[in-house]
Amino acid sequence: MHDIEIIDAHHHLCDYSRSYPWLQGPAEPFRYHGDDRPLRRDYSLDDYLSDAKNFNLAGSVHIENGAADPVWEAGWVQSIHDRNGLPTVQVIKANLLADDVLAHLERLVPLFTVRGVRDILNWHPDPVFTHTPRPDIITDPQWLKGFSHLAPLGLSFDLQVFPPQLSDAAVLAADHPDTQIILDHAGMPIGRDRDALSEWRQGMRRLAAEPNVTTKISALGTNDHHWTVESIRPIVLDTIEIFGPERTMFGSNFPVDGLYSDFPTLYSTFDEITQDMTRAERQFLFADTARRTYRMDWEPHGSTIGQSALPSAQTYAG
């Protein structure tokens, strides 16, 4: 598949000399992604390119990696782009419940790689799975006030929830039609029994009914550590059927999904599962949806690039 252009719609980098709370503290008991001790190290752009070698990588989207200092992380990723051209764009971390979230966003928007925001909303009654202490953040008026700042600033939103939260996500999308929402990890179908998958499909269809929503197929190994082509085939094909190729993209979720497979195995599996689709459909899935959704051909800040209140990129290089 090396002739297929790839834009990786979801990956991370890590400078482990900095603080990443989710990678610190006791490793056990393991959370749902499993034993993350192999991730407790630097993961540089060179490491990522080594994983993706021999593929026609045309671009990538860096998704915030949970650094304790998201301002540092955004500037660091910008500095890597400035030296290498990759990652092409980035999605930054923001707590939309915070009183000062608008100031936070306005500080980071001038970085010309910034395209969107992620504020992880996954809630589950089992503490092994949950990321948040409350199930209702997505309907909290304070959070919605923070969310309302995104569209005026030209920012999209990477939405990360579990299947029972997809109905609330559809309401969010309907109420904010001017905000581009990208559903991470195909809605994270953590249950694979018949009832759980039925609930997931229903939620996906409701969310896909909103035209301002796209999705990315990524992190399938996070919920299926011993995945095979056949075990993820229904998730991949159902997601594409529900959203369509023009609103679906592939992402590696590396290095996290490197816990479960290598990059060639993952992308060769995406290739195998979609081999009966047209070349145009596959071009959307592997590259064009990500290129359009994350506005890779757009310079959002024009002549103001480099004139932000942020320190220079060199500040973040160490």
Rosetta silent file (secondary structure, phi, psi, omega in degrees, C-alpha in Angstrom):
SEQUENCE: MHDIEIIDAHHHLCDYSRSYPWLQGPAEPFRYHGDDRPLRRDYSLDDYLSDAKNFNLAGSVHIENGAADPVWEAGWVQSIHDRNGLPTVQVIKANLLADDVLAHLERLVPLFTVRGVRDILNWHPDPVFTHTPRPDIITDPQWLKGFSHLAPLGLSFDLQVFPPQLSDAAVLAADHPDTQIILDHAGMPIGRDRDALSEWRQGMRRLAAEPNVTTKISALGTNDHHWTVESIRPIVLDTIEIFGPERTMFGSNFPVDGLYSDFPTLYSTFDEITQDMTRAERQFLFADTARRTYRMDWEPHGSTIGQSALPSAQTYAG
SCORE:     score description
SCORE:     0.000 S_00000001
   1 L     0.000   14.224 -172.177    0.000    0.000    0.000 S_00000001
   2 L   -70.542   -7.372  175.034    3.031    2.250   -0.140 S_00000001
   3 L   -86.969   -6.413 -179.268    1.592    4.110   -3.148 S_00000001
   4 L   -86.369  128.565  176.289   -1.312    5.371   -1.002 S_00000001
   5 E   -70.423  134.925 -178.494   -0.871    8.848    0.430 S_00000001
   6 E  -122.438  130.261  163.612   -1.273    8.874    4.211 S_00000001
   7 E  -117.762  112.851 -178.340   -2.126   11.690    6.570 S_00000001
   8 E   -75.470  114.154 -171.843   -2.097   10.291   10.062 S_00000001
   9 E   -84.108   -0.722 -177.140   -5.072   11.959   11.740 S_00000001
  10 E  -163.231  105.649  172.300   -4.111   11.140   15.323 S_00000001
  11 E  -150.503  170.631 -176.936   -0.720   10.706   16.942 S_00000001
  12 L  -130.604  157.929  168.063    1.277   11.987   19.906 S_00000001
  13 L  -125.876  160.451 -176.227    4.823   13.005   20.767 S_00000001
  14 E  -145.875  128.887  168.047    6.364   13.022   24.233 S_00000001
  15 L  -107.760   97.064 -169.028    9.239   14.822   25.948 S_00000001
  16 L   -71.969   -3.227  172.291    9.383   12.718   29.086 S_00000001
  17 L   -73.654  -15.379  176.683   11.572   15.264   30.867 S_00000001
  18 L   -94.264  175.041 -177.534    8.324   17.207   31.255 S_00000001
  19 L   -91.874  125.552  172.333    5.318   16.249   33.369 S_00000001
  20 L  -126.205   95.189 -171.342    2.618   14.011   31.885 S_00000001
  21 H   -53.675  -35.083 -177.056    0.323   13.127   34.804 S_00000001
  22 H   -71.795  -16.202  178.123   -1.282   10.143   33.070 S_00000001
  23 H  -104.341   11.052 -178.720    2.150    8.557   32.622 S_00000001
  24 L  -117.608  167.838 -177.297    3.281    9.181   36.202 S_00000001
  25 L    82.792 -175.897 -177.853    2.533    7.498   39.470 S_00000001
  26 L   -60.023  137.530  177.798    2.037    3.764   39.995 S_00000001
  27 L   -75.501  -29.329 -179.075    1.614    1.754   36.810 S_00000001
  28 L  -111.856  149.051    1.298   -0.624   -0.763   38.543 S_00000001
  29 L   -70.812  142.711 -176.891   -3.468   -1.394   38.784 S_00000001
  30 L   -66.177  143.229  171.807   -3.520   -1.003   35.019 S_00000001
  31 E   -85.310 -175.382 -168.243   -6.178    1.160   33.415 S_00000001
  32 L   -65.657  -21.823  177.968   -8.095    0.049   30.347 S_00000001
  33 L   -79.399   -5.937  174.715   -5.280    0.827   27.922 S_00000001
  34 E    95.701 -158.367 -176.723   -3.130   -1.736   29.734 S_00000001
  35 L   -76.015  108.272 -176.007    0.462   -1.618   30.918 S_00000001
  36 L   -96.122   11.772 -179.106    1.738    1.803   29.876 S_00000001
  37 H   -59.669  -33.624  175.937    5.259    1.443   31.239 S_00000001
  38 H   -64.590  -16.438  179.635    6.692    1.157   27.687 S_00000001
  39 H   -88.845   -6.186 -174.669    5.258    4.646   27.031 S_00000001
  40 L   -85.745   66.575 -176.864    7.105    6.243   29.944 S_00000001
  41 L  -163.228  171.595  172.267    9.899    7.597   27.783 S_00000001
  42 L   -63.216  142.141  168.776   10.595   10.176   25.106 S_00000001
  43 E  -133.820   96.945 -172.608    8.742    9.661   21.859 S_00000001
  44 L   -89.045  173.310  174.078   10.271   12.080   19.380 S_00000001
  45 H   -60.936  -38.425  176.945    9.422   12.918   15.810 S_00000001
  46 H   -61.115  -39.597  177.158   12.338   10.711   14.760 S_00000001
  47 H   -62.697  -44.521  179.791   10.782    7.827   16.724 S_00000001
  48 H   -62.864  -45.568 -179.840    7.450    8.408   15.027 S_00000001
  49 H   -65.201  -30.878  174.594    9.012    8.596   11.561 S_00000001
  50 H   -65.786  -41.542  177.309   10.886    5.389   12.266 S_00000001
  51 H   -63.566  -36.755 -174.997    7.586    3.681   13.104 S_00000001
  52 L   -95.829   12.086 -175.935    5.988    5.075    9.933 S_00000001
  53 L   -61.608  152.411  179.841    8.948    4.451    7.625 S_00000001
  54 L    73.380    6.822  172.656    8.306    3.111    4.145 S_00000001
  55 L  -108.647  152.227 -178.461    4.869    4.718    4.067 S_00000001
  56 E   -83.068   73.871 -175.292    3.951    7.694    1.905 S_00000001
  57 E   -79.297  111.593 -176.602    3.387   10.026    4.850 S_00000001
  58 E   -99.211   -6.710 -179.568    2.030   13.325    3.502 S_00000001
  59 E   170.281  171.637  179.138    1.159   14.911    6.845 S_00000001
  60 E  -156.300  157.509  178.825    0.095   14.314   10.412 S_00000001
  61 E  -116.369  115.359  175.551   -2.093   15.677   13.182 S_00000001
  62 E   -85.018  125.664  177.109   -0.556   15.920   16.636 S_00000001
  63 E  -104.085  133.975 -178.261   -3.134   15.463   19.383 S_00000001
  64 L   -45.499  141.456 -172.553   -2.325   16.825   22.814 S_00000001
  65 L  -110.115   24.062  175.557   -0.690   14.155   24.941 S_00000001
  66 L    75.531   24.532  177.511   -1.875   15.208   28.371 S_00000001
  67 L   -62.589  145.269  179.684    1.131   17.315   29.335 S_00000001
  68 L   -62.754  -29.528  179.916    0.725   19.095   32.660 S_00000001
  69 L  -114.440   92.444 -176.635    1.593   22.363   30.907 S_00000001
  70 H   -68.482  -23.547  176.201   -0.477   22.563   27.709 S_00000001
  71 H   -68.423  -45.147  175.130    0.983   25.966   26.787 S_00000001
  72 H   -58.957  -46.786 -175.199    4.469   24.460   26.812 S_00000001
  73 H   -60.295  -44.157 -179.760    3.270   21.431   24.834 S_00000001
  74 H   -62.150  -42.613  178.954    1.651   23.533   22.099 S_00000001
  75 H   -68.224  -36.354  178.265    4.768   25.666   21.709 S_00000001
  76 H   -63.674  -46.171  178.801    7.013   22.592   21.716 S_00000001
  77 H   -63.291  -40.719  176.488    4.989   20.943   18.936 S_00000001
  78 H   -58.763  -42.596 -178.655    5.083   24.207   16.965 S_00000001
  79 H   -65.508  -34.738  176.654    8.876   24.303   17.302 S_00000001
  80 H   -66.542  -43.666  175.892    9.143   20.733   15.987 S_00000001
  81 H   -59.246  -43.396 -177.576    6.979   21.691   13.011 S_00000001
  82 H   -59.566  -33.572 -178.962    9.106   24.760   12.396 S_00000001
  83 H   -85.836  -26.702 -168.215   12.222   22.591   12.085 S_00000001
  84 H  -126.943  -16.065 -175.186   10.722   19.633   10.244 S_00000001
  85 L    83.698   -8.666  175.452    7.367   20.482    8.659 S_00000001
  86 L  -130.306  151.013  -11.077    5.767   17.783   10.803 S_00000001
  87 L   -56.655  150.932 -177.071    3.473   17.473   12.630 S_00000001
  88 L   -69.574  -45.785  179.521    1.524   19.431   10.035 S_00000001
  89 E  -140.440  171.288  178.923   -1.084   20.709   12.481 S_00000001
  90 E  -142.341  155.937  172.608   -1.982   20.176   16.118 S_00000001
  91 E  -113.924  123.324 -172.622   -4.934   19.903   18.483 S_00000001
  92 E   -94.716  164.693  177.164   -4.241   21.529   21.838 S_00000001
  93 E   -91.134  136.484  174.717   -5.438   20.745   25.332 S_00000001
  94 L  -150.424  138.080  173.270   -7.963   23.030   27.025 S_00000001
  95 L   -92.201  102.984 -174.482  -10.180   22.675   30.079 S_00000001
  96 L   -73.483   -7.454  173.480  -13.418   24.197   28.836 S_00000001
  97 L   -83.090  -16.417 -173.149  -14.746   24.343   32.401 S_00000001
  98 L   -69.294  142.186  178.820  -11.990   26.741   33.449 S_00000001
  99 L   -62.067  -31.524 -175.287  -12.881   30.358   34.144 S_00000001
 100 L  -101.434   23.046 -174.637   -9.858   31.530   32.161 S_00000001
 101 H   -63.684  -34.915 -179.971  -10.301   29.227   29.172 S_00000001
 102 H   -63.339  -42.956  177.582  -10.833   32.091   26.719 S_00000001
 103 H   -62.818  -38.765  177.674   -7.506   33.667   27.699 S_00000001
 104 H   -61.054  -47.054 -179.179   -5.855   30.247   27.360 S_00000001
 105 H   -66.083  -42.571 -179.079   -7.251   29.767   23.854 S_00000001
 106 H   -65.671  -25.824  177.409   -6.395   33.293   22.765 S_00000001
 107 H   -72.962  -33.685 -174.236   -2.824   32.727   23.890 S_00000001
 108 H   -96.298  -24.438 -178.197   -2.413   29.593   21.781 S_00000001
 109 L   -54.998  -35.812 -179.662   -4.486   30.386   18.673 S_00000001
 110 L   -64.520  -15.473  173.236   -1.701   32.513   17.114 S_00000001
 111 L   -66.774  120.928 -168.023    0.463   29.393   16.750 S_00000001
 112 L   -73.535   -8.777  173.145   -0.170   28.648   13.091 S_00000001
 113 L   -84.237  -14.257 -174.479   -0.244   24.876   13.541 S_00000001
 114 E   -73.073  125.119  178.828   -3.149   25.070   15.986 S_00000001
 115 E  -120.924  -25.542 -174.946   -6.411   23.879   14.461 S_00000001
 116 E  -160.904 -175.654 -174.810   -8.485   22.588   17.345 S_00000001
 117 E  -129.994  144.797  167.220   -8.973   21.674   20.976 S_00000001
 118 E  -123.562  133.992  172.332   -9.425   18.454   22.889 S_00000001
 119 L  -133.997  100.045 -170.588  -11.039   18.259   26.307 S_00000001
 120 L   -63.911  129.945 -174.555  -11.477   14.568   27.115 S_00000001
 121 L  -116.574    3.237 -176.812  -15.000   13.768   28.327 S_00000001
 122 L   -54.144  121.472  173.355  -14.963    9.977   28.713 S_00000001
 123 L  -125.800  140.388  179.382  -17.014    9.007   31.737 S_00000001
 124 L  -150.073  142.998  179.295  -17.663    5.487   32.962 S_00000001
 125 L   -64.917  -21.168  177.840  -18.938    4.160   36.300 S_00000001
 126 L   -88.561  120.865 -177.839  -15.901    1.859   36.461 S_00000001
 127 L   -61.960  -17.205  176.159  -12.835    3.858   37.582 S_00000001
 128 L   -64.925  -29.398 -174.406  -10.650    1.699   35.347 S_00000001
 129 L  -102.651  -31.763 -167.816  -12.276    3.359   32.340 S_00000001
 130 L   -72.513  146.224  173.835  -13.337    6.844   33.359 S_00000001
 131 L  -105.538  -18.081 -174.791  -11.352    9.985   32.553 S_00000001
 132 L  -127.735  156.670 -179.609  -13.652   12.405   34.351 S_00000001
 133 L   -83.898   -7.450 -174.143  -15.356   12.465   37.772 S_00000001
 134 L  -135.606  145.285  177.672  -18.766   13.410   36.341 S_00000001
 135 L   -86.047   -8.448 -167.722  -21.007   12.123   33.531 S_00000001
 136 L  -111.099   15.085 -177.077  -22.658   15.480   32.822 S_00000001
 137 H   -58.778  -37.697 -176.186  -19.782   17.780   31.865 S_00000001
 138 H   -65.026  -16.145  177.402  -20.954   17.911   28.245 S_00000001
 139 H  -111.284    3.670 -178.686  -24.230   19.532   29.390 S_00000001
 140 L   -70.653  128.413 -178.595  -22.728   21.792   32.074 S_00000001
 141 H   -57.296  -35.489  179.007  -23.510   25.477   31.302 S_00000001
 142 H   -67.065  -41.046  178.363  -19.989   26.521   32.280 S_00000001
 143 H   -65.698  -41.779  179.930  -18.458   23.933   29.933 S_00000001
 144 H   -64.982  -33.196  174.890  -20.829   24.967   27.151 S_00000001
 145 H   -62.468  -44.484  176.072  -19.780   28.578   27.639 S_00000001
 146 H   -61.680  -41.682  179.749  -16.163   27.487   27.117 S_00000001
 147 H   -61.933  -34.437 -176.696  -17.177   25.445   24.078 S_00000001
 148 L   -65.168  -15.891  179.169  -18.912   28.494   22.577 S_00000001
 149 L   -77.982  -16.771 -170.254  -15.537   30.237   22.215 S_00000001
 150 L   -66.544  -53.861 -175.784  -14.216   27.681   19.716 S_00000001
 151 H   -59.395  -45.292  178.558  -16.032   28.642   16.518 S_00000001
 152 H   -60.858  -25.063  178.510  -15.325   32.411   16.791 S_00000001
 153 H   -91.616    1.796  179.686  -11.637   31.561   17.186 S_00000001
 154 L    74.754   27.820 -176.176  -11.684   29.213   14.184 S_00000001
 155 L  -106.802  139.660  171.691  -11.096   26.125   16.311 S_00000001
 156 E   -89.964  176.018 -179.747  -12.508   22.644   15.870 S_00000001
 157 E  -130.904  121.942  172.088  -13.195   20.224   18.726 S_00000001
 158 E   -86.181  114.923 -174.238  -11.842   16.709   19.083 S_00000001
 159 E   -97.776  120.746  177.949  -14.576   14.854   20.948 S_00000001
 160 L  -123.329  109.589 -177.439  -13.585   11.813   23.002 S_00000001
 161 L  -141.873  169.733  172.422  -16.469    9.951   24.655 S_00000001
 162 L   -96.347  163.452 -175.332  -17.776    6.435   25.192 S_00000001
 163 H   -51.664  -40.046  179.290  -20.862    5.080   23.340 S_00000001
 164 H   -64.129  -13.781 -179.645  -23.425    5.937   26.059 S_00000001
 165 H   -95.683   -1.049 -174.936  -22.382    9.591   25.685 S_00000001
 166 H   -67.918  -30.554  178.681  -22.922    9.783   21.924 S_00000001
 167 H   -66.206  -44.220  175.807  -26.528   10.979   22.237 S_00000001
 168 H   -62.575  -36.396  178.577  -25.463   13.978   24.326 S_00000001
 169 H   -63.968  -36.444  178.259  -22.690   14.583   21.793 S_00000001
 170 H   -65.292  -37.625  176.415  -25.283   14.702   19.004 S_00000001
 171 H   -64.365  -43.681  177.253  -27.198   17.378   20.913 S_00000001
 172 H   -56.526  -46.720 -179.101  -23.957   19.346   21.325 S_00000001
 173 H   -64.608  -41.019 -179.753  -23.299   19.162   17.586 S_00000001
 174 H   -66.053  -35.834 -178.455  -26.861   20.179   16.714 S_00000001
 175 H   -78.558  -14.654 -178.434  -26.732   23.138   19.087 S_00000001
 176 L  -131.543   65.500 -173.639  -23.374   24.345   17.690 S_00000001
 177 L   -65.755  -16.865 -179.490  -23.606   23.830   13.919 S_00000001
 178 L   -88.952   -1.581  179.758  -20.765   26.261   13.235 S_00000001
 179 L  -103.077  122.029  175.693  -18.253   24.232   15.241 S_00000001
 180 L   -72.546  124.049  179.506  -16.455   21.398   13.457 S_00000001
 181 E  -114.127  131.418  177.562  -16.501   18.340   15.723 S_00000001
 182 E  -115.334  115.673  179.129  -14.193   15.374   15.166 S_00000001
 183 E   -78.723  116.109 -179.359  -15.203   12.190   16.974 S_00000001
 184 H   -76.226  146.647  166.501  -12.051   10.496   18.200 S_00000001
 185 H    57.681   33.865  176.210  -11.441    6.764   18.075 S_00000001
 186 H    53.600   34.113  178.160  -14.706    5.858   16.283 S_00000001
 187 H    77.312    7.249  173.876  -16.693    6.535   19.439 S_00000001
 188 L    50.029   66.933  178.320  -14.584    4.124   21.520 S_00000001
 189 L   -72.961   85.527 -174.519  -16.708    0.933   21.418 S_00000001
 190 L   -74.305  -26.051  175.358  -15.313   -0.581   24.614 S_00000001
 191 L   -97.647  137.021 -177.156  -17.953   -3.317   24.745 S_00000001
 192 L  -117.433   11.311  174.377  -17.953   -5.835   21.930 S_00000001
 193 L   -79.504  171.074 -172.603  -21.016   -7.916   22.828 S_00000001
 194 H   -58.889  -46.222 -177.496  -24.162   -7.672   20.706 S_00000001
 195 H   -66.922  -41.173 -179.399  -26.015   -5.173   22.921 S_00000001
 196 H   -64.252  -42.447  179.636  -22.984   -2.920   23.379 S_00000001
 197 H   -68.614  -33.065  176.115  -22.304   -2.783   19.647 S_00000001
 198 H   -64.739  -43.808  177.017  -25.979   -2.054   18.952 S_00000001
 199 H   -61.825  -41.410  178.985  -25.843    0.889   21.372 S_00000001
 200 H   -61.861  -46.898 -178.913  -22.637    2.090   19.713 S_00000001
 201 H   -62.746  -41.739  179.755  -24.127    1.935   16.212 S_00000001
 202 H   -61.979  -44.391  178.427  -27.265    3.804   17.292 S_00000001
 203 H   -64.458  -39.872  179.296  -25.182    6.551   18.885 S_00000001
 204 H   -64.007  -41.591  179.923  -22.916    6.770   15.849 S_00000001
 205 H   -65.031  -40.148  179.248  -25.899    7.141   13.501 S_00000001
 206 H   -64.593  -42.010  179.959  -27.402    9.883   15.626 S_00000001
 207 H   -69.073  -39.027 -179.415  -24.108   11.774   15.712 S_00000001
 208 H   -66.651  -18.421  177.841  -23.466   11.271   11.995 S_00000001
 209 L   -68.066  -15.833  178.760  -26.821   12.910   11.266 S_00000001
 210 L   -92.043  120.311 -171.534  -25.192   16.218   12.217 S_00000001
 211 L   -68.602  -14.141 -179.916  -23.287   17.561    9.183 S_00000001
 212 L   -89.844   14.096 -178.517  -20.620   19.319   11.272 S_00000001
 213 E  -115.744  133.053  167.225  -19.272   16.006   12.612 S_00000001
 214 E  -121.681  174.315  178.920  -16.536   13.799   11.158 S_00000001
 215 E  -140.336  160.869  174.171  -14.842   10.831   12.773 S_00000001
 216 E  -126.370  139.033  176.514  -11.492    9.114   12.888 S_00000001
 217 E   -93.854  110.105 -174.554  -10.858    5.394   13.138 S_00000001
 218 L  -161.806  166.015  175.346   -8.040    5.073   15.628 S_00000001
 219 L    57.815   26.271  178.817   -7.122    3.549   18.995 S_00000001
 220 H   -66.182  -29.049  177.089   -8.995    0.331   18.251 S_00000001
 221 H   -69.487  -23.808  178.490   -6.266   -1.574   20.062 S_00000001
 222 H   -59.795  -32.759 -179.221   -6.934    0.437   23.203 S_00000001
 223 L  -104.038    0.121 -177.272  -10.212   -1.435   23.529 S_00000001
 224 L  -152.532   80.373 -169.181   -9.033   -4.716   21.961 S_00000001
 225 L   -63.061  -24.192 -178.780   -5.441   -5.401   22.999 S_00000001
 226 L  -115.000   41.989 -174.161   -5.191   -8.599   20.961 S_00000001
 227 L   -61.458  154.770  173.601   -7.031   -7.329   17.919 S_00000001
 228 L  -130.653  171.396  176.215   -7.026   -9.098   14.581 S_00000001
 229 H   -54.770  -44.249 -175.943   -8.161   -8.075   11.120 S_00000001
 230 H   -73.246  -30.431 -178.298  -11.439   -9.866   11.714 S_00000001
 231 H   -73.310  -30.108  179.792  -12.048   -8.457   15.189 S_00000001
 232 H   -99.739  -10.052 -178.482  -11.810   -4.839   14.061 S_00000001
 233 H   -53.432  -47.717 -178.639  -13.272   -5.273   10.574 S_00000001
 234 H   -62.897  -35.455  179.396  -16.897   -4.666   11.713 S_00000001
 235 H   -65.650  -46.476 -179.291  -15.914   -1.518   13.621 S_00000001
 236 H   -62.690  -50.324 -175.349  -14.030   -0.112   10.642 S_00000001
 237 H   -70.013  -37.906  178.121  -16.671   -0.953    8.055 S_00000001
 238 H   -65.278  -40.654  178.760  -19.631    0.114   10.193 S_00000001
 239 H   -61.952  -45.508  179.413  -17.984    3.450   10.934 S_00000001
 240 H   -64.969  -39.670  179.193  -17.320    4.074    7.242 S_00000001
 241 H   -63.509  -39.114 -176.431  -20.856    3.005    6.324 S_00000001
 242 H   -74.318  -45.454 -175.662  -22.370    5.368    8.916 S_00000001
 243 H   -94.512  -24.913 -174.798  -20.229    8.451    8.252 S_00000001
 244 L    83.727  150.775 -177.568  -19.114    7.811    4.680 S_00000001
 245 H   -58.894  -31.926 -177.164  -15.501    7.993    3.441 S_00000001
 246 H   -73.818   -8.372  178.001  -15.637   11.788    3.046 S_00000001
 247 H  -125.029   20.565 -179.463  -16.282   12.148    6.789 S_00000001
 248 E  -132.996  141.883  179.182  -14.018    9.359    8.050 S_00000001
 249 E  -142.139  161.076  179.332  -10.237    9.258    8.444 S_00000001
 250 E  -103.417  143.035  174.225   -7.599    6.893    9.788 S_00000001
 251 L  -138.737  151.049 -176.097   -5.210    7.630   12.635 S_00000001
 252 L   -84.121  -30.062 -169.888   -2.462    5.579   14.241 S_00000001
 253 L    55.464   31.050  175.141   -2.768    6.752   17.868 S_00000001
 254 E   -80.344  146.472    8.076    0.949    6.084   18.145 S_00000001
 255 L   -86.172   -4.762 -174.176    2.786    5.584   20.375 S_00000001
 256 H   -58.347  -49.401 -178.829   -0.149    4.369   22.509 S_00000001
 257 H   -74.281   -3.745  168.074   -1.370    1.827   19.970 S_00000001
 258 H   -67.636  -12.050  173.101    2.227    0.733   19.571 S_00000001
 259 H   -68.449  -22.044 -170.846    1.473   -1.261   22.719 S_00000001
 260 L  -116.759  -18.332  178.161   -0.688   -3.569   20.609 S_00000001
 261 L  -165.877  170.226  171.897    0.853   -3.624   17.123 S_00000001
 262 L   -92.982  167.627 -176.366    3.445   -1.962   14.939 S_00000001
 263 H   -61.003  -47.201  179.423    2.603    0.795   12.462 S_00000001
 264 H   -59.190  -39.546  178.599    2.920   -1.375    9.308 S_00000001
 265 H   -63.193  -43.860 -179.054    0.557   -3.985   10.741 S_00000001
 266 H   -62.190  -52.535 -176.053   -2.009   -1.351   11.642 S_00000001
 267 H   -72.626  -28.812  174.174   -2.004    0.467    8.312 S_00000001
 268 H   -67.282  -31.250  176.358   -1.789   -2.749    6.312 S_00000001
 269 H   -69.589  -44.168  174.934   -4.922   -3.846    8.143 S_00000001
 270 H   -57.517  -39.791  179.332   -6.720   -0.620    7.210 S_00000001
 271 H   -62.900  -47.768 -177.962   -5.561   -1.283    3.647 S_00000001
 272 H   -62.841  -44.095 -176.139   -6.834   -4.870    3.657 S_00000001
 273 H   -66.125  -30.533 -176.117  -10.226   -4.007    5.120 S_00000001
 274 L  -103.488   12.902 -171.878  -10.844   -1.240    2.555 S_00000001
 275 L   -64.795  -22.333 -179.785   -9.336   -2.949   -0.493 S_00000001
 276 L   -88.192   -1.896  177.774  -12.735   -3.344   -2.223 S_00000001
 277 L   -82.236  163.412 -179.943  -13.476    0.376   -2.019 S_00000001
 278 L   -70.984  161.427  178.075  -12.762    2.753   -4.866 S_00000001
 279 H   -61.876  -37.965  179.219   -9.469    4.593   -5.042 S_00000001
 280 H   -63.606  -41.677  178.348  -11.312    7.888   -4.448 S_00000001
 281 H   -63.569  -43.416 -179.698  -12.937    6.506   -1.295 S_00000001
 282 H   -67.229  -33.594  177.139   -9.620    5.227   -0.007 S_00000001
 283 H   -62.932  -39.106  175.055   -7.985    8.576   -0.770 S_00000001
 284 H   -63.562  -48.321 -174.213  -10.518   10.234    1.524 S_00000001
 285 H   -63.585  -42.080 -174.144  -10.003    7.678    4.294 S_00000001
 286 H   -87.712  -19.891 -174.931   -6.217    7.710    4.248 S_00000001
 287 H  -149.618  -53.601 -164.499   -5.593   11.401    3.533 S_00000001
 288 H   -69.136  -34.376  177.587   -8.156   13.798    2.103 S_00000001
 289 H   -63.404  -43.255  177.990  -10.686   13.818    4.953 S_00000001
 290 H   -64.695  -42.193 -179.726   -7.931   14.682    7.413 S_00000001
 291 H   -59.633  -44.272 -178.644   -6.483   17.290    5.050 S_00000001
 292 H   -73.939  -47.034 -174.274   -9.857   19.018    4.692 S_00000001
 293 H   -62.320  -42.124 -179.113  -11.099   18.615    8.265 S_00000001
 294 L   -94.888   11.750  170.440   -7.916   19.943    9.841 S_00000001
 295 L    51.076   53.835 -175.962   -7.528   22.630    7.130 S_00000001
 296 L   -72.279  -18.301  178.854   -3.998   21.683    6.223 S_00000001
 297 L   -97.658   12.722 -174.563   -3.960   23.937    3.172 S_00000001
 298 L  -114.819  132.168  172.531   -5.098   26.944    5.187 S_00000001
 299 L   -98.509   98.599 -167.760   -2.907   29.531    6.915 S_00000001
 300 L   -69.063  -20.020 -172.822   -5.326   30.638    9.627 S_00000001
 301 L  -117.834    7.659  173.457   -3.407   33.645   10.885 S_00000001
 302 H    47.030 -131.157 -174.545   -2.008   35.106    7.665 S_00000001
 303 H   -73.405   -5.102 -179.504    0.572   37.822    8.153 S_00000001
 304 H   -83.778   -3.838  179.495    0.199   37.687   11.938 S_00000001
 305 L   -56.960  132.416  178.906    2.226   34.464   12.148 S_00000001
 306 L    86.588    0.843 -178.346    5.088   34.951   14.539 S_00000001
 307 L  -110.847   18.114 -177.965    3.505   38.004   16.175 S_00000001
 308 L   -75.069  171.069  176.993    1.736   36.208   19.030 S_00000001
 309 L   -78.844   -6.424  178.326    2.168   36.906   22.735 S_00000001
 310 L   -70.180  150.577  170.186    3.795   33.507   23.098 S_00000001
 311 L   -60.469  164.778 -179.011    7.555   33.286   23.549 S_00000001
 312 L   -64.760  160.503 -177.795    9.464   32.291   20.434 S_00000001
 313 H   -58.528  -30.449 -177.685    9.525   28.674   19.358 S_00000001
 314 H   -61.334  -26.429  178.876   13.122   28.368   20.533 S_00000001
 315 H   -57.901  -29.480 -171.902   11.858   28.719   24.101 S_00000001
 316 H   -99.353    0.483 -170.905   10.234   25.302   23.757 S_00000001
 317 L   -75.066  -19.602 -176.055   13.028   23.461   22.003 S_00000001
 318 L   -94.021    0.000    0.000   14.722   22.179   25.161 S_00000001
